[in-house]
Amino acid sequence: MTQRAHAQDDNASGSDPEEDIPGVVPDDDIRLLVGSPAATPVFAAPRPLWLDTLSNWRTFAALDRTRPHLADSGPPGTDVADNDLRLRYHALMPTVVTPAIGEALVVVHEHLLSNRERTSGKPGVIIEGPRGTGKTEIMQYIGRHYENKIARLYEPDENRVPVIALRVPPLTRGGRRNWPTSFASFLGLKHGGGTDPTRSICHVMRNSSTLLVLVDGIEQLRAGADAEESFAYLEEISEKTGATFVFTGRAARSIVDPQTRDRETVLADHEEIWGDYASLRTSRIGYDTDSRKLFAKIVRGFDKHLCLHRHQPDDLTNLHDYLHRRSKGYMRALSQLVTQGAQKAIWTKEERITEDLLETLAIGRSRTI
């Protein structure tokens, strides 16, 4: 199954923005995925830079990205420090939720519901697309969605681990990927001394009701032994734990499917060679009429989240044509333009994003210095 999903910025969770997405699964459906009360605790630690441990992931998922009140900030014209609340807020604004996120959530949930009773044969989901089109953001949003919903639905239990988020581990000196260490490090399990922690990993995942394993950077795998060994291990984890896997990366389908499809049966004429993993593809937002309308809608989402003293509704939305030309429809570039524009508006005391201000930003441009 191949479905096209325009990318979107996903820098923050906000206050349940997914509730406005058509087709998003209700809480009762999510409740069916778990068997005992549990929740993710709220952490007061600083936000993490890397999501390679369970505590960092929980902190990331629990971050409060609510827009601050202007009344809590200094009046217009006040000097600000680098750690100013509004500067930090605009660096990690609430998610601008587009239909692509809703589609991805529904596809993943369909897989979770069908896989939960199976002891084998659990296909996963692939999210692929070019750089800067929102793949990682979509995947992280899905993870936060389940982490936060289950935390709200069930009594606190720090032993519950509904989501595991990993990146493809680097090659070791022996030319292999140390997947057991990546899983063990995320879960906080002791590993070393030449022992294989896989049995402990599977035990913890089963007893902590792990629903999802998110694997980012799948394009780092090399064709041949590297990919084959990696997927043999990941399939073992899936079979022994019941978790559904989501793989993300450039050209991810061409990497994942060869390891999961039937390569023994002779194909019929005109038969596709792809496997049975659901495939969602992100792309930049183009220049046709429908794409421009979608882009303007996304910009309006950013517009509503801005926290500037002189900002007027639709100030940013009215610049959507300019922003499209500057970002070329890539969500990473758009997000950076809005973030840096808002921050510069604050520390220059303009308190409003204008085309002239955006022209001073170096994103996507070459300057002589």
Secondary structure, DSSP 4 states (H G I P E B T S, - for coil): -EEE----------S-GGGGSTTPPPHHHHHTT-SS---PPP--SPPPS---SHHHHHHHHH---PPPPGGGSPPTT----TT-HHHHHHHTPPP---HHHHHHHHHHHHHHHHHTT-SS----EEEE--TTSSHHHHHHHHHHHHHHHHHHHS---TT---EEEEEPPPB-TTS-B-HHHHHHHHHT----TT--THHHHHHHHHHTT--EEEEE-GGGSPTTHHHHHHHHHHHHHHHHH-PEEEEEETTHHHHHHHHHS--SSPPPTT-----SSEEEE-----SSHHHHHHHHHHHHHHHHH---TT--TTTTGGGHHHHHHHHTT-HHHHHHHHHHHHHHHHHTT--S--HHHHHT--TT-----
